[in-house]
Amino acid sequence: MSNEEESSFLDELLEHDYEQPRVGDIRKGVIVAKTPQGIIVDLGTKRDGIVPTTDLNKLSPEERDALQVNDEVPVYITEADAPDSLVVSIHLAQLNQDWIDAEALMESGEIMEGEVIGYNKGGAIVPFGRLRGFIPASHLSELTRGLSDRQRQQKLAKLRGEKLPLKVIEVDRRRRRLVFSQRDAQKEWEEIRKQELLESLHEGDILTGRISGLRDFGIFVDLGGADGLVHISELAWHRIDHPREVVKVGEEIEVYVLSIDKKEHRISLSRKRLLENPWSRVEEKYSQNELVEGKITRIVDYGAFAELEPGIEGLLHVSQLARVQVNDPHEVLNVGETHLLRVVSIDPKRQRIGLSLRAVSPQEQIEWMAQHSLEEEIVAAEEEAVVEEMVEEVAEVEAAAEAIEEGIVEEATAEMAEVEETAVALEADIVEEAVAKVVETEAAAEAIEDEIAEEALEEIVAVEVTAEAVEETILEEAVEEMTAVEEAAAIAEEEIIEEAAAEIAELEAVADVILENAAAEAATVEEAAAEVEAEIAVEAAIEMTEVDAAATAVEEAITDEALAEMVAVEEVAADVEAAIIEEAALDVEVVEETADALEEAILEEAAEEMTAVEDVAAATEEEIIEEAAVKITEIETEEEAG
């Protein structure tokens, strides 16, 4: 073998992994066969790995179909005891890879996007590969402090299906904990999205956004990462005093990108550019010398502006206010007044319309005023009908209030009756329970007393029997010993008379001692029996006294408890009755006060509207009379001149 071949062979040996695999190791292997029992994987060791079908079933159908012979796959060693093969898992290897990826994300601090698939009381659930991660409620931007449990659950339910920016804040494989935070990722995510949005936006783009705030000068629109400003002048073609007149917070609207300032991160938007410009149809709707109604919106030194429709304003020049010279437009006009005007010029390109009050003839004014008077009469009639309807509604409310009051009183009476019945029933039940307890206690005391007396008698009898048996035993033993001595003396009398006599004397002495001892022991036993009997009698008497005292105490306690419960029930009944009456009185007062306030407000509003209508009518009548007088004067002057 040459040096090169030997070097190549050594390199192959070094590359080959001969380390014995252990349970928990993750190895890379090559699929060498697919069988009904599973997949065989070459791990580069003496033993092949077998992926059982139970493990393959944990993979998705797409993942199983993608596994082909000669593919390299990571596997997790689950069993290494068999001498000829290893049991390995592709599923566990993939799970372990998810843990590795999660740890890498936590170390790098990188932001990821996750979709909420569920929630519980503590927060939201987000999948991560084959793992499930958790976002605690304290790390969700949508959940603020002070929310009730119901509000919290409603907000969590709305998050289902939404994609959130997240950071991994905890990875614990042993406890299988994977925790994310939206709050930590939100600010950084918004900056990234804002920068991306600024880079992708161009002037003239049309976007859809959600209104995030209203200000006096305009509105802010969330474009999905950055907020743009729509100035109040770009909200509508007509004049508005506040954005709330045309939009509201949370509403989705389309906006037109006017300009982008990437340095200051500012985006200027327009809403009205996407609305139809009313000036585009001015020539179709208006013509020169046409009579129109206009509402005075502004008064300036050189005249006034009158609104013909939302977005269309015309100029009423000071020279067109009257047939005589007018120095100050305020002398003739007031903001908010409506006048009959004549269109004297139209310039759609410059978005200008010229109007004239002087060019309207007196006859046209009189006819228009008459029409307005008729309309005002109709309005007044409608207002009267509304007032009558309101008066009827007030009457209905009062009737309903009376009915409610009667219902409340009846309900309160019924509830009081029920409470009283309940109190009586409770009182009867408590008394019955107390009597039953007293009877039970007395019966128990008597039973205990009987048992103690019987036990005492039994103990006395047992002691007496024992004493008698002891005495009989001692006497029998003494008799037996005496008989034995006499027999021994008779037998030895012939052989050794002297020794027998001595022994007899000694035995008689011993017999005397034994008899004395037996008598003493009998007396002692009798004394002990008497003492035991006396002690048992004393104990029985003490126990009977204690039982009687306990029975008396129990009876007194039960009686006191019954009385206390009866008093408590009566107090509760009284409190409930007082509370119901107070609540009924309060409800009646509230209903009456509400009805009175509503009636007064309706009458005051009706009176104010009637006064306003009368003032307008009187002013209009005076203007007509003055103009008629002027006209008559002009006619007479012309006739005299003629």
GIHU-V868922 format. One line per field, one symbol per residue. ss: DSSP state (H for helix, E for strand, - for the rest). burial: b if it has 16 or more other ideal C-beta (glycine too) atoms within 10 Angstrom, else e. A space follows every 10 residues. Layout:
# GIHU-V868922
ss = ???
burial = ???
This chain:
# GIHU-V868922
ss = --HHHHHHHH HHHHH----- -----EEEEE EEEEE--EEE EE-----EEE EEHHHH---- HHHHHH---- -EEEEEEEE- ----EEEEEH HHHHHHHHHH HHHHHHHH-- -EEEEEEEEE --EEEEEE-- EEEEEEHHH- --------HH HHHHHHHHH- --EEEEEEEE EE----EEEE E-HHHHHHHH HHHHHHHHHH -----EEEEE EEEEE--EEE EE----EEEE EHHH------ --HHH----- -EEEEEEEEE E----EEEEE -HHH---HHH HHHHH----- EEEEEEEEEE --EEEEEEE- -EEEEEEHHH --------HH H------EEE EEEEEEE--- -EEEEE---- -HHHHHHHHH HHHHHHHHHH HHHHHHHHHH HHHHHHHHHH HHHHHHHHHH HHHHHHHHHH HHHHHHHHHH HHHHHHHHHH HHHHHHHHHH HHHHHHHHHH HHHHHHHHHH HHHHHHHHHH HHHHHHHHHH HHH---HHHH HHHHHHHHHH HHHHHHHHHH HHHHHHHHHH HHHHHHHHHH HHHHHHHHHH HHHHHHHHHH HHHHHHHHHH HHHHHHHHHH HHHHHHHHHH HHHHHHHHHH HHHHHHHHHH HHHHHHHHHH HHHHHHHHHH HHHHHHHHHH H-
burial = eeeeeeeeee eeeeeeeeee beeeebbebe beeeeeebbb bebbbeebbb beeebbeebe eeeeeebeee eebbbbbbeb eeeeebbbbb bbbbbbebbe bbeebbeeee bbebebeebe eebbbbebeb bebbbbbebb eebeeeeeee ebeebbeebe eeebbbbbbe beeeeeebbb bbbbbbeebe eeebeebbee beeeeebebe beeeeeebbb bebebbbbbb bbebbbbbee eebeebbeee eebebbbbeb eeeeeebbbb bbbeeeebbe ebeeebeeee ebebebeebe eebbbbbbbe bbbbbbbbeb beeeebeebe ebbeeeeebb bbbbebeeee eebbbbbbeb eeeebeeebe ebeeebeeee eebeeebeeb eeebeebbee beebbeebee ebeeeeeebe eebeebeeeb eeebeebbee beeebeebbe ebeeebeebb eebbeebeee beebeeeeee ebeebeeeee eeeeeeeeeb eebbeebeee beebeeebee ebeebeeebe ebbeebeeeb eebeeebeee beebbeebee ebeebbeebe eebeebbeeb eeebeeebee beeebeeebe ebeeebeebe eeeeeeeeee eeebeeeeee eeeeeeeeee ee
